[in-house]
Amino acid sequence: MKYLKKLAYSKKAAPYIFLIPFILSFLIFNLYPIISSFLMSFQKLKGFNSFTWVGLNNYKNLWNKDFFTAVKTTTLVTAVECVVLTVFPLILAVVLNTGLFKRKNFFRAVFFIPTLASTIVAGIVFRMLFSDSGNAFMNSLLNVFGIESQNFMLNYKWSITLMVVLSTWKSAGLYMIYFLSGLQTIPRDVYESAEIDGAGEFKKLLYITIPLLKPIIIYVFTILIFEGYRTFGESYVFWKESMPGNLGMTIVRYLYQQGFTYGNLGFGSAIGFVLLGIVLIINLLQLKGFGLFRDDD
């Protein structure tokens, strides 16, 4: 007991003692599931809690139309979100950072509040707004302008649009806060010097604001790629069970379908690790595109 008490009060041992809960939780809830899932990707479920080794068969079976459709849809959603959720929040942040609005904190809160909403709850509302019914809000609005009612959830282009709109409504406020925090670090003297040289608002945005916000833009892009490729809730709320032609099939939705609906856990694990590889490769390419990796490094 004395030894344990001495150890607990030791300045050298104290940091390691405080780290033990984190290390244990990481090993149990992070590392073990990763290793277990990786091994499972080479197996197939046979019976209750019984697996058989199938080697690379699960990865070979990924060469199918449904998986490629999921990759295509997820990539399109991610690409559009990367553009929309970078440009739109940046514009909001720049506008709110100027003196155009008197109650800046109020508008910041208004744009940020949707971030607190659950994707499922928000998705149910959007599902009703974009319902195929002629009495739905969006179809009623289109009819006012003389446009025929649309079957939003039965059209591939609209399916991409629906998921992006829901994600934008929910996440734009968060990325706006990121850009606002970056704008606060830009010295006012830089803008004043540019104004003396005759630079307008657009030139100040193009040659001062955007270059100085490059670290924030890279961070936002990285997060958007991860968020885009793990899209699930946006797909599930619009197409719960029936999904004609796999219109809203994303990679994570395909993983969920194969692993939990059909009970093919090994195949689902293989999908997860292929998704991990895709995300890592794309993020490395975008980081290289932003100049974070040099050829001489």
N, C-alpha and C positions, 0 to 999 in steps of 0.2 A: 504493500500500500504506500509506504514511504517513497519507494522508487517511482511508482506511478504518479504520485503527487509532485515529486521533484521533476519528473518528465513533463507533466502538464504545465508547470511554471517555468520551464526552461525556454529561454528566448530562441535558442537554436531549433528546438523541437516544435515550438508553438505553430510556426507557419505550416509545417507538414501535418500537424494534427488537424488544423483547420481545413487543409486540403483533402483529408481522407474522405469526408462525405461527398465532395464533388467527384473525386476519383472513383469511388464505389458506384455512384449514380451513373457516371459515364460508362464504366465497364458493364454494368448490369443493363442499363436502358438504352445505350447507344452502340457500344462496340460489340457486345454479344449478339444483339439482333442483326447487325450488319453482317457479321461472320456467319450466323445461322442462315440468314436469307441468301447469302452468296452460295453457301453449300447446298441450300434447297433449290437453287436455280439449276443444279445438275441432277435433280431428282424428280420423281413423280409420285404423287400421293396415291397410295393403294390401300383402301380401307381406312379405319379410324386410327389416326396418328401412326400410320405405317407408310414408309417411303421406300422407293426402289431407285437405284442409281441408273440414270439414262444418259449420262455424259452430256454431250453438246446438243442433244436432240431438241431441248427446249429453245435453244438459240437458233437452231436450224428452222424450227417451226415458226419463227418470227417472220420468215420470208413469205408473207401472205398479204392478200389485198386489204384485209381489215386493219392490219398494223400499219401499212403504208398510208391508208386513209387517215388513220389517227395521227401519224407523223405529219402529214400534209396539213391537216386541220390545225393541229397544235402550233406548227411553224407559222402558218398564216396569222393565227390569233396573236402569237407572240410578236411577230413582225409589226403588225398594226398597232398593238399596244405599246411597243417600244417607241413608235413615232408619236402616237396620240398622247401617251402619258409622259412624254418628255416635253413636247412642244406646248401642250395646253397648260400643264401646271407651271411651266416656266413663264408663260405669258401672264397667267394669274399672279404669280409671285412678283413679276416686274411691275404690273399695274398696281398691286396692293402696296408695293414698296415706294410708290410715288405719292404725291400729294393730291391725287385725284379723288380719293375717298377720305372723308373726314373720320368715319368710324371704322378704322382699319381692323381693330380687334373683333368687331362684330362680324365683318365679312370673312375674316380668317376663320372664325368659329363656324360660320354658315357652311363654308366649303369643307371644313374638317369633320364636321359632325357625321356625314355619311360613312366615314372610315370606321366609326364605332359600331355600325350596323352589321349584323350577321349576313354573310353571303346568301344563305338559304332564305332568310326572312326577306331580304331585299329582292332576291330572285323571284319569290312568290308574287311580290307586287309587280315586278317587271313582266312576269308571265301573264298576269291579268291585263296589263297595259297593252301587251303585244299579242293578245289572244287572237286566234283565227276568226273569232266571232265578228260579225259585222257591227255589233254594238260596242266592241272594245274601243278603248280610248284612242289608240293610234289609228285604227281603221276609220273611226268617226272623224278624226282630224283630217285624214286623207280625203274622205268623202266631201268635206267642206270645200276643199280645193279642187274638186272634180276628179280625184284620182280613185280608181277602183280599190276595193278592199284587198289586202294582201294576206297570203298564207305564210306568215313570218316564219313559222317553225317547220315549214315544208319546203323551204328554199335554201340551198347551200350558202349563197351569198348573204342572205338574211341571217342564217345561223351564225356565221362569223361576226356579223354586225351586232347581233343580240349579245353575244358573249363579251365583245369589246365594249359595248355601251354600258353593260352592267358593271364590268370591271373598272371602267373609267369613272362612272358615277361614284363607285365605292372608294377608289384609291387616289383619285386626282388630288384631294385635299392633303393626303399624307405627303405626296411628292412635292406639292406646293410648299409645305413647311420646310422640306429639305432645301429647296431653292431659296426660300426666304432667309433661312439661316446662312446660306452662302452669300446672299446679297448683302447681309448685314456686315460681312467682313471686308467688303470692297470699300476702300477709302473714298470719301466724297471728293477729295482733292483731285483724284484721277478724272472724275467726270467734269469738274470745274476747269481743269486744264484743257480737256477736249472741247468744252464749250467756248473757251477763249479762242481756240483754233478754228472755230466755226462748225464743229461737228453737230449734226442733228441727233434726234432721238434714235433713229434707226441705226446710224453709224455708231453711236455709243453702245447700242445693244450688240451690234455685230462685231465690233473691234475691241470692246472693253468688257461688257458683261459676260458674254458667252465664253471668251478665252479664260477669264478669271474664274468662271464657274466650271471649268473643265473637270476638276476632281469630283464635284457634285454630280455632274452629268455622267461621268464614268460609273460612279456608285449607283446612280439611279438606273442606268442601262443594265448593270450587272444584276441588280435586284429584279428588274423587269423580266430579264431572261429566265431567271429561276422561277419567278411567279407565273410567267406565261406558260412555261413547259410543265408546270404542275397544276395547270387548270383542271379543276374537277367540279367544284360547286356550281360554277357558271353553266356547265354542261348539264349537270344533274337536275337543276331546278327547271330547266326548259324541256328536257327530255328525260323524265323519270324512268320509265320502263321502255316504252316504245320509241324507237329512233329510226324512222324510215330512211333507208339508204345510208345509215351511219352519219347523218348530217352533222351532229354535234359531237362526234366521237373524238375525244382527246386521248393522249397516251395514258394518262392516269385513269381516265374513265375506262379505257380498254384493260388496263391492269386490274382495276376493281372488278370489272365484268368477268375476266378470266380467272382471277384468283379467288374471289369471294362468291360471285354468283354461280359460276360453273365449278368451283372447288378445285381448280387446277393451280395450286399454290406454287408449284415449281415453275410453271410457265409464267405466272405472275411475277415471281422473283426475277426471272430472266428479263422480263419487260422492264422492271425497275432498274436493273443494272445497265441495260442498254440506254435507258433514258438518262441515267447518270453520266454515261459516256458522251451522249449527244450534248448535254448541257455543258459539260466541262470543255469539250472541243469548241463549241460556239462561244463560250465566255473567253477562252484563250484567244480565239480569233478576233473578237471585238476588242479585247485589251491590247492586242498587237496592232489593231487598226487605229486605236487611240494613241499609239506611240509609247505604250508602257514597256514594251520589249524592243530592244535594239538588236540589230544584227550582230554587233560586236560584243553583246553581253554573253 
